[in-house]
Every structure is written in structure tokens, then in C-alpha cells.
Amino acid sequence: MSGIKLIQDFQKDLSKYSPEQLKYIPKEGVWSLGQMYDHIILVAHEYLDNVEVCAGLKEEQPLGKTAAGEQLFRAGGFPPVKIRLPDEMNAPPNNTDTKGELDSRLDALAERLASWEPKVNSIHPNLKVEHGGFGWLNAKEWYALVEMHSRHHLRQQKELEGYL
């Protein structure tokens, strides 16, 4: 599934939630659906920012992915487990956006993905930006990471819907 299609599917699902359901936090340490959406959008833009940086680089990077990065890309996605970042990187996402605001943000994200889709394959594969856990990634890999990360949250979405 393409990253654009996945974001559009999240957007379609957004329409079925009430404002109360979007903000509902079922228990301590669990995000609301709105927080999950905020996280997906923020991370996708961060990854697309790195696509843009790769596109503007002049110096090639010979270093590659870490073992975790190699494993992720070989598997084509994140493992089916909950991933908890260290506390300093794990601030709870925003839970204040309205349905309309999230919808607009998803539109903007889909547009940005669509604008990079035809260009990403033409960016030299040795123009790379370092990811903290996966090593040195090129534009095509950063772009693919948007879909992989978003897809990883489908299980969380299903779990959160179970609380509603």
C-alpha cells in the first residue's frame, strides 16, 4: 500500500469518529485516537523534511543503515509489537486538534507525499540523512519510512477503536 493511500484511509476513518471519541484516553499511558493521528502526521512530516534535506545535499554519504535499519527495510516494516521510545523522546502527542484540523493536516500531508512521489527515485541514493536508530537513509528510504511508520499504527488504531 502506498503512503498516500494509507493516509487517505486514515482520513476516511477519521470521519467516523465523534469529537469525544477522538479525544478519549482509555487509560493511563494509552493515547487517544486524536493523539495517534497527531503523532502519525508529525512523524511523516519529519521524515519528509529529511527527504527534502537529502534532495538538497551536495556531498554523498558512504555510510549505511544500522543492523536495525537493515532489518526494518528487509522486513518491509516495523515488527508487530508496541514500541516505546525513551521518556525524553516520548512526550504525549497533542490531543486538542478538532476533527476538521486533523482532516486539514491529513490533506496537507497527502499533498506533500504526492509532490515528492515522482521525484524521490531521481534523488541520488548516496545523499543521506542519519536516523537515530536506523542509520543513514536516502530520500527513497525516508519516503518509504512514512508508509512503514503509518502502517505500524494500524494495530494501535484497531486497539483504540476497541475502547470506544
N, C-alpha and C positions, 0 to 999 in steps of 0.2 A: 504494500500500500504506500502511496506517495505521502510525503509530509503534508502537502496541500490538502489532499483528500482526508487525511486523518484530522487535520484542524477543522475542515468543513464538517466532518462528522461530530466532532466535539461541539461545534457551533449549533448543529441541528439538535443535539441532545440538550444544549443549554435552554432551548425554547420550552422544554417540558418541565423545567423546574420552577417552582414558585420562588419569590424573593426570600421567603422564610426558609425554604429547603436549601437554597444556595448558601445561606449564612449559618445553617445549623451545624454545630460542632457536637458530634455524638458523645464524645468522652474526652477526658484529659489526654493530650498527646496525639489526638487524631484531628486532621484538618477537616474543614468544611469543603463542600464541592466548590464554592467560590474561591477558597484558598488554593485548591488544586488547580483550578483554571488560571489563577494569577501566577502560580509557580510555572506552569507549562508555558505561558506566554512570555514571562520574564526570561526563562532559560532559553527558549527558542530565539528571542531577540539577542541574547548574549552570544549564542552560537552563530547567528547571522552576522553579528558585529565582527566575529572572528573570520567569517567568510570574506567580509569586506576588507579586513586588515590583510588577509592573505592576498587578495586581488591587488592591493597597493604596494606589496613588498617588492623590493628590487634584489635582495640577497637571498639566495637559496639556502635551505637548511638541510644538511645531510643526516641529521639525527631523525630517528623514527619514533614509533609508538613504544610504550612500556609493555610489559607482559600482559597487564590488564587490558590495555588498549588493543593489543593484538587479539586477545581472547574475545573481547567485545565485538570487534569487526569480523572476526572469523565466524562467531555465532550469529551475527546479524542483529544483535540486540542485547539488552540487559537481561540478566538471569531473572527468573520468576520469583524473586524474593524482595522483601522490603529493604530499602537501602536508607540507612540513617547517616547523615553527614555529621562530622564533629560539631559540638554545640556552637562553636564560634561561627560556623557556616550554616547553622540550622535555625535561623530566626523564622518564626511563623510567617507565612505569606499574608498579604493583605486580605482582609475579609470585609472590606467596605464597598467594593465596587457593586454597582447595580447590574442587573441583567443586561440593560442597554449598554452600559460601559464595557462589560465583558464582551458583548457582541461586537461592539465597535473595535475593540482591541483585537479580537479574533479576525475581523475583516482586514485590519491593517497588517496583521501577521501573515495571513493568507496572500495578500497582495505582495508583501515583501518576499515571501517564499517564491511566488510566481515570477517576480522580477529577477531573482537570482537563478532560477532553474535553468534557463537556456545558456547562462554564462558560466556556470560553475565548472563544467567539464573543460572549458578552454583555459582555465587558470592553471599555470604550471604546477605540477604535483609536488615540486620541491620548495614551493613557497608555503611556509608553515608557521603556525602559531601554537605555542605549547599549552596543553590542557594539564591541569594539576594532577590528574590521576591517569590519564591515557597517553601522555607524552605528546610528541609533535604531530599535529594533524594538519592536513592540507585543506583547501577550500571544499573539495568534494566530500571529505570526511566530516568536516564541521557541518556541512549541509545535511549529510546523512544522519548525523547525530540528532538533529532536530526531530526527525521521524522516529528514531530509535527511542529517544527520551520520552516523547509524547506517547508512543505506543506502550511504553512501560507503565504509564499511568492509567491505562485502560482497566487493569485489575483493581487499582485503587478506586476508580470511578464506580465499578460494579460493587465493591465493598461499601462505599459511601451510600450508594443508592439503596443498599440493604438496610441501612439505618433509618431511611425515610418512612 
